[in-house]
Amino acid sequence: MKKTLFVTILFIAGILNLSAQVDRTKSPKPAAAPKVVVGAYQMFELPNGLKVIVVENHRLPKVDYTMVYEYDPIVEGDNQGFVDLAGGLIGKGTATRTKDQINDEIDFIGASLNFGASGLSASCLKKNNEKLLEIMSDALINAVFNQTELDKLKKQSTSGLAASKKEPETISDRIARSLMFGKQHPYGGSITEKSIESVNLEMCKDFYKNYIRPNISYMAIVGDINFAEAKTLITKYFSDWQKSEIPKFNYPVPTIPSTTKVAFFDRPASVQSLVKICYPVSLKVGDADFIKAKVTNTILGGGTFRLFNNLREKHGYTYGSYSKLNPDRLIGSFMASAEVRNSATDSATHEILYEMKRMREEKVPADELTLVKNYAAGTFALSLENPQTVANFALNIERYKLPKDYYQNYMQQITAVTAEDVQEVAKKYILPENSYLVVVGKAADVAKPLARFSKANTVEYYDFDGNLFNPVKKQKPAPTGVTAASVIENYLNAIGGRKNLEKLADMTITMSTSMQGMNITIKQVQKAPNKMMIDIGSGGMSFSKQIFDGTKGAMVSQMGNQELKGKELEDMKYQAIMNIEQNYGKEGIKTELKGIEDLNGKEAYAIELTYPGGNIETEYYDVLSSLKVKKVTPDGQTDFMDYKEVNGFKYPYTIQQDMGGQAMKLTVESIEINTKVDDSLFKI
């Protein structure tokens, strides 16, 4: 097996970004605050309780549908994920239509139809409107669930979960929600492999039966349709939908922390940190404070304002820093965040907290307040150009029981906000001393300086599932008799054995991935003992090649040849060695078994490699299978999954790379062995 996966995400991303440069030196100019008129809507209700909002827009021969189910959030507990899985099964078949028939009919009329646990969306041309409604109503009202479709969704969910474990934003979100709301609250849980596996068909059927009902549903219709026509068609196709009593729940009320707490997730390969300051807030759409709070948050970080200007423009810590004050009918939240380089993590955190404190302690200057209010008013006015906005406003009015003229008076309410209002609301909702500071990054570099933000002067460590743990106890000793040499030998046996591996003369691996919407092909060719070529391209075009001829290395592209020197050449030298694990000792690479660590619920031996030049890396080998599952280097980390046999050898067919804050999933398309590769391929 090869040392690592040879191709860095940063290199590919650099190629793709050459044509996508954005001028970030200028702040966007605030929009003016024009006088606006919110468009009209009409509404009716079916006897079964379905409430329908109609917004006419005859500029295009098109009709759009949005439906929302307004049930109380569900605490899913050990079955976390069953609600989304149940929602995903809607539209996968009815008593008279299979999933394929539904899809074929929707495609035939050029429509779209999507279902989920919280509602549905659909769109079509005016001439196909009734056919769409006929299919939509059948798929919704007469849904039939089957095990095959559930198994497919569970597999997709598990795959998505595995990929998300490499995403700092997902990691941070899971930990933040667990801390803010608690796992006994519907907003505090997160799916796991175990919870997905626990979901069965009966759970999904019960959810559909108990919650997908017309008496808690709102449908918004926007487009080339008049009120009378909409009422006739909806009555025809949705009157048979039976209403029923919907379960109601009471929940524990989340509270803010008494003092700021630091929660850390360690990603040893991270070169930057994701910093998030968060806590729950009691704020609903339509509250007396809502618009004042919206203006206040905009000043802090709802656009390119204080946080952005401080952390990016003044200090250069990040590309952007923002905050959100999210209202919710149950419990809302505040979040301020930034992605910053490791060396700036504690400084950036200090500046975010400083700006939060400034909102509370100082009145906002008149010119800044005017600028932000004009920006907020202009954004509101621009949103009215979209007819769907009117429908969304109507949905809010009905769902949150707002005054009918709430959005007609919205601009006036923004204009009326004063500096005193902002400071008063900031003291209520901006709480730098009562926050969760959630950081995802490299603990060895950034964790210790963050302790000062905690009153207890401590950093608490959390895992992917939001569980607190002691990092000192994360690693346990290996059993007596197990050594680095024995672990590596077991690995070599697991992938084919030393004798077979020594027969490998050459190997060609073709991989594919996607980045920024572009399909990328990577062809890697190795020839024993130490020659290598990597060709990166797309659509038959080669972007660049990396070549090592056994002595010299070069980067070859349309811009010419660049000879590799120093560390780059040294790295490629080791990458090029065929199955280097057989020859760690001969190459002067020292190995040390550090112990056993838990990797996503499975135990793995951690072996530290020290190269002659002083570079240190860590490899992880699964205790049960003996296969290599992870490699952590100073530049990032690589996960090896989905091993398959090829001509008596085992290779990972899925490789997840995470480098420089960017993640990339590589899928092996083919592996060819001993094809007598010619040396000319490695000529520089």
N, C-alpha and C positions, 0 to 999 in steps of 0.2 A: 504493500500500500504506500501511497505517496505521503509526503510530510504534511502538506496542507492543501488547500484548494487553489493555490497558485494565482488566482485571478482576484484582484481586489475590487470591491464595489466602488471605491473612490475613483479608480481609474475609469471604469465604465461611465459612472455618473459625470465625471469631468468631460468626457467626449460629448455626452448628450446635452450638457449644460452650455456648451460653447455658443449655441444658437438661441439660448433662452435667458440672456442677461437682462436684468431689470434695474432701472435707475431708482435706487432707494435713498438717494441723497435729498429728495424733496418730499416734504409732507404734502398730502393731498389737500387741496384748497377746500374749505368748508362750503357746503351747498347753501344757497340762500334759503330763507324761510318763507316760501310763497304761500299765498292763500289757496287752500285746497278744498275740494268738495268730495266727500266720500261717496262712492257710487251706491246706488240703491240695490236692495235685494228683496225678494218675496219669500214667504215661507208657508208651508202647510204641514199637517201631521196626519198620518194614517191612523185608523182605529186601533192598530196594533202598537202604536206608540212611536213608530219611525218618524223622526222629524226631518224635513227636507227643506233645504235652502236653495233658492234658484237665483243665479246672477246671469242675466242675459248679456251676451256679447256677440254681436252678429258680424264682426269684422272678418272672421274666418269661418269656413264651414266645418267646425270642429266642436266636439262636446267632451268635457272632462268631468270625471266623477271622483269624489273623495268621500270615504265613509270612516267615521270614528266610533269605536265602541267605548262607552264611558263607564266601565266597571271599576270597582275598587282594586288597587294593586294587590297582587297575591304574594304571600310569603311562600316561596317554593321550597325552602329548606333543603333537605337531602336530595330532592328531585329538581334542583335548580336547572332551568332550561326547558322544562316541560311545556311551559306556556308558549314560548317561541316555537318549539317543535310542533305543538298542536296547531298554532296559527299557520305554520308552514304547510300543514297537511290540507288545509282548505284550498280548494281549487285543483286538487290532485285526483279528482274523480267524483262522480255522482252515481245515482241509481241507473241513469241512462247514458252517461258519457264516461269514457275513460279519460285519464290524464292526457293521453296523446290526442284524443278527439277534441278535447277542450283547446289544447294548444293549436291544433290544425285549424279549427274553426276561427280562433282569434287571429291567427296568421293570415288566413284567407281574406278576412275583411280589413286587414292592415291595422288592427287595433292593438291595444296593450291592456293587460289585466293582471293585477298583482294583489295577493292576499297576505295578511300577516295577523299577528295576535292582537294588534291594536286597531286594525281597520283594513281598508282596501283602497286601491286607486285604479282608475281605468280611463281610457281615452280612445276616441275613434272619430272618423269623419261623420258628418251629419247624416249622410245617406245610409250609414250602417248602424245608426244609433239604436234602433229597436232590436236588431240582432244581437248587439253587444249586451243590452239589458237582459235579453232572454238567456244568454249564456251566463252572464254575471249572476243573475238571480238563481239559476239552477245550481251553479257551483257553490253559492253561498248557502242557500236554504236546504239543498239536498245533498250536502257533502257526505261522502263515504270515505272512511279512513281504512287504510290497509297496511299491513305489517311491512311489506316490501318498501313502500314509500317512506315509512318511518325509519327503517334501517338506513335508507339512503341519506335522509336528513341527519340522522345521528352520526353517520360517518363524516358528512360534510362539516358538522358542528365540531366533531373531535379534531378534524384536520385544521379547521380554522382556529381552534383553541391552541393547537400545537404551534401554529405560525405566530399567534398573538403573544406567545411567551417571549418572543424576541423584540417586541415593540414596547419601548419605554412608555408611550402614552397609554397603552392598554394596561401595563403593569401599574403605573401610577394611578390610573382610574380605579382599578380593582381595590387597591390598598386604601385610596382616599374614600371610596364609598363605604368600605368596611368600617373605617374609623369614624366617619361622619354620622352614619346611620345605624350601625350595628347589624350583625348578621340575622337578627330576628326581625328586622324591618325589611319590607319588600324592596327598598332601594339599596340595601346593604349587601345582598348576596351576589355571588359570582359562580358561573358554571365551572365544573371540574370534569375530568374524564369519568370519574365515578358517578357524578350526578347525571351526566348524559346517559351513561349506560343503564342507570336505574329507571329511566323513563320507559313506560310501556304504553300499549295502545289504549288501554282502558282509561289511563290518566288523560290522554288526549281527547278521547270521546267525551269524557265527563266535562272537561273544560269547554268544549264546543257546545255541549248540551246546556250547561249552566250559565255561560257568559255571552255567547254570540247570539244576542236577542235584539229584536227591533226596539223594544221599549227603553233601551239605553243607548240607542244608535242615532247618530246624526249623519245625514247625507248632504253634501254640498255639490250642486250641479252648476258648472260654469260653461258658457259657450252659446252656440247657435241653436238655441231652443227657447220657446216662450213658456210662460208660466202654465198656461192651460195644457199645453202639450206635455210638459214635464209631469204635471199632476196626473194626467190620464195614463201615461206610460208607467210611472212609478206605482200607481194604484193597481194597474194590470199585473205587473210582475212581482210586486213585493207584498201584496195584501195577504197572501197565504203564509207568510212568515209568522210563526206563532210566538207570541210574547210569553214571558214567564217571570216569576219572582227571581231576582238576582241576589246572590249572597252579599252581605255587608260585613265589613271588618273594622275592628279597632286596632290601633297600632301603638307601640311604645313611642313616646315623643322624644326624638333625638335632641340632645343638648350640646352646647358648645363646650370645649374643654376649659377647665378652670384656669389653665396656663398653657402657653404654647408648648407643643410636644413635637419632637423631631422623629420622623419615621423614615427609615432608610431601607432601600432595596439595593443589594450589592450586585453590580454587573462588572466583573473584573476587567472586561475588555473595553469598557466605555471610555471614550476620549472626551465626552461631554456629559453634563448632568441635566436632567429634567427636574426643575424645581417647581413645586406646586404648593401654594398656601391656600388652605381651604377650611371650611366649617359649615355647618347647617345654618340656615336662616328661615325665619317664619315670614314668608313674603308670597303673596298671591297676586295674580293679574287682577287689577281693579281695586286693590287696597289703596287706602288714602295716600300711602307713601310711594306707591308703585312708580309713578312718573318721576317724582323727585329722586327716587333711588336709581332710576334708569339714567337720569342726567348725571347724578353723582358718580356712578360707575363709569360712564363715558369719559368724564374728566380724568378719572384714575387710570383706566386702561381699556375702555370700550372701543378704542380706535387708536390712531397714531397720536396719543396724547401723553400724559405724564410718564407712565411706565415705559412706553416706547421711547420717548425722548430721553429719558434718564439712562436706561440700560443700553439702548442702541446708539443714539446720537451723541450722548455725552460721554459714556464710558466704553462703548464698543464691545460690550459683553456678549451680545446676542444679535440675531437678525430681527427679533421682535419680542416684545413682552406685553401681555394683555391680561385683562381681568374680565370676569363674568359674574353678574349677580342674577342668578336664575330663579324666577318665580315658579311656584308649583302649588297646585291645589292641596297637596298633602304637606310637603315640607320642601323648601327651596335650598339653595346653596350659594356660597360665594367661593370663587376660585381666582387666584392670580398666579400666572405661570410664566416660565421662560426656559429655553434651552440654552445653556451656556457652557463654555469650555471649562474643563476641570479646574484650572487655576483660578477661575473667576467665580466659582460656585458660592463660596461664603460671601464674597463681596456683592454679588448679584442679589443674594438673599437679603443682605443688609439693606440694599437700595429699595427692594420691593417693600420691605417692612417700613422703611423710612417714608416712602410715598404714601403708604397706608396711614401712618401716624400723622403725616402732614395734612391729609384730608380732614382729620378730626381736630387738629390743633389750630389750623389757620383757615381763615375765610378765603374762598377762591376769589382772585382779582376779577373785577368787572369785565375787563376785556377778554379774559379766558372763559368766563362764564358765557358771555355773549357768543364767542366763537363756537363753543360746544353746543349751545342751544340752537344756533343756526345750523350746525352740522346735523343735530338730531332731527330738527324740523325738516331740513332738506332731504335727509334719508327717508323720513316718513312720507314726504310728498312724492318722492321718486317711486316708492313702493306702490303707490296708488295707480301707477301706470299699468300694473299687472292686475287683470280682473280677478285672479285667484286671491289677491290680497283682500278684496271686498268679501269674498266667501270666507276667508280665514277670520276676518273681523266679525262676520255674522256668527260663525261658529263660536268664537270667544264670547260674544254677547250672550248666546244661548247657554253655553256650557258653564260660564262663570257668573251668570245672572247679572250681567252688567247693565247699566242704563242704556236705553236704545240709542241715545245720542252720545255715547261714550267716545266714539272715535270722531264724531263731528266736532267735539270740543277738545280733542287731543292736542292740537296745535296751541290752543289758548292755555292749556295746562302746562305745556312745555315753556311757553313764553313767561308764565307767571312764576316760575321757579326762581328763588332768590339765593344769594350767597348764604343767608342765614338758614334757608331750607337745606342747602347742600351740607353745611356743617352739622346741622341737627340730624339729618339722615345718616351722615357718615358716622357719627357717634353711635348710632343705633345698629348699623349694618357692617361697618368696616372695623374689624376687630383684630388688630395685629397682636394683641396680647393674649388672645384666646383662640389660637389657630392650630391646625395640624400642618406642620411643615413636612411634606412628603417629597423625598428626593430619590430619584433613580440614577445611580451612577457608580463610579468606581470607589468603593469604600476606602481602599488603601490610600487614595489620593485626597479625598474630599470629606470623609465622614467626621474625622476628629474636629476640624475647625467649626463644624456646624453645631457642636454640642453647646456652644455659648448662647445659641438662640433658645435653648430650653432652660427653664428656671431651675430644673434639677441638674443642669449641665451634663445631660446624658443623650445618647443617640440610641433609639430602639430599632431593632432590625425586624423586618417582615419578609415573609415569603410571597410567592405569586398569588396564593389564595388569601392573603391578608392575615396570616397567622403570625403572631409574635414568636420569635425564637432567639435563643442565645447563640450568637455567631461563634463563640468559643467552643461550643459543643456541636457545631455543625459537622465537624470532621471527627470520626472515631478511628481508633487504631485498626490496622489490618490483622487478620488472624496470624498466629505464630506460624512461621514457615513460609508465609507469602512474601515475596520480594518483588522489586521492580522487574528483575530479570524473569521471574516466573510468570508475572502478569503479561509481559510482552510475549513470552514464549507461547502462552495459552492463546493470545490473540493471533499469533502467526499460525498456530494450528487451526484456529477457528476459521481463518480465511483461506486455508488450503494447505498449510504445512510448509516447512522450510524447503524440503526437497523439491516440491512442485514450484514454489516461488522462485527458486534458483533457475528454473527452466524458462522463466519469462524473459524473452528477448526484446519484445516491444509491446506496447499497448496504446490503443487509440480510443479515447473517450469523447463522445459528442454529447454536449449538454445544451439545454435551452433555459432561458429565463425571460422575464419581462421587466422593463424599467422605464418609467415615465411614458407608459403606453406603447413602447417599442419592443418587439420581439427580438431577443438577442440570442445568437448561437455562439457557443464556445467549443472549439475543437482543441483537445489537448493530446499531444503525441509524445510518448516517452520511449527511449531506446536505451537498453542496458549498456553500460552501467549508469551513465549520468548525462544523457542528452535529452533535451526537451524543447518542444515548440507549442505555443498556445496562440491560437488564431481567434480573434474576437470580431464578429461581424453581424450583419443582418441582411436578410433578403438576398443572399448570394454575394454581398459586398463585404470586403474585409476592412475593418476600421484600423486594426493594429495587430501586430504579432510580437510575442515575447519569445526570444530564442536563446538557448544556451547550448553551445557546441561541445561541452565538456571542459572548456577552459574559459572561454569568453562569453559574455552575455550582451544582448542588445534589444532595444525596443525599436521595431520597424513599423513605420506608418507612412502615410502620404506626405508627411512633412519631412521624411528622411529617416536615417538611421541614427539612433542615439545609443552610444556604448554605455553599458552599465558599469558602475564603479562602486567601490566602498561597500556600504551595508547592502545596497540593492543587489550587487553582484554576489555577495556572500549569501544572501537569502535565496537567490535563484540557484546557487550551487547546491544547496541542500534540498530544495524543491525538486531538482532534476534527478536526484538519486532514486532509482527504481526500488520501491519497498524499503525505504531507509530504516524502518524498524528492525530489519535484520542486522543492520550494521551500525547501530548507535555507538557501540564501543570503538569500532574501527575508525569512525569519523570523529572521535574525541568528544562525543556528546555524553555527558554524565546524566545518569538517571537516578531518581530518588523517589521511593514510594512514600507519599505523605500521609496516606490513610484512606478511609472510605468516606465518601460524601453522598448525600441524597440529591439525586438529579431528577426532579419532577416525579418523586415517588419511587424511584428505582435507585439501588445502591450502585456506586461506581468507584473503582480504584482511581485515586488521583496520583499521577506520576509527574514529577517536576523534571523538566529537561533543562540542562544548562549547557549552552553551546560554547565552543572554544572562544568566541568573541565576547562572551559574557551575557548574551541574550538568554532570557529565561522564559520558558513556555510550560504550560501544563496540559497534559492529555488525560482523558477520562475513559476507562474501560469498564463496560458493564460487568458486574460481578457474576451474573448468571450466564450470559452468552459469551463473555470474554471479548466481545466486539468493541472497537473504538467508537465512542458515541459523541465525544466532544473534544475540542482543542481550543485553548485560550492562549492568545499571543498578545504582545504589547499593542498590536494594531487592531485587534478585534477577536471575535470568536467564531468557530465553525462547528455546526452540529451535523453528525452523520446519521442518517436514518434509512429505513427501508432497504436493508441488505438483501441482495439477490445473488444466486449462483450463476456464474458464467464459465463454462468449460472447466468446472471443478474448482473455481475460485469464487470467493464472495466479495462483493463490492456494494457500497451504499449508492442507491439510486436516487436518493433525495439528500441534498446538501443545503443547509441553511447557513448563509454567511451574514454576519453582523459586524460591519466595520465603519468606523467614523460616523456612527449614529445612523447609518443607513443599512437596511436589511434587504437581502436578496435570496430568493429561493431558487436553487438550481435543480433541474430535473434531468437525469441521465436518459438520453434517447437511445444510445447504443454503445457497446463496448466490443472492441475487436482485439484479439490477442495473437501475437506471433504471426504477423502478416508480412514480415521481411521488409520493414520500413527502410528506405534508402537514406544514407547519410546526407545526401544533398538537401534533404528537408531542413537540416539544422545548420546550413551554411549561412554565415553572417556576411 
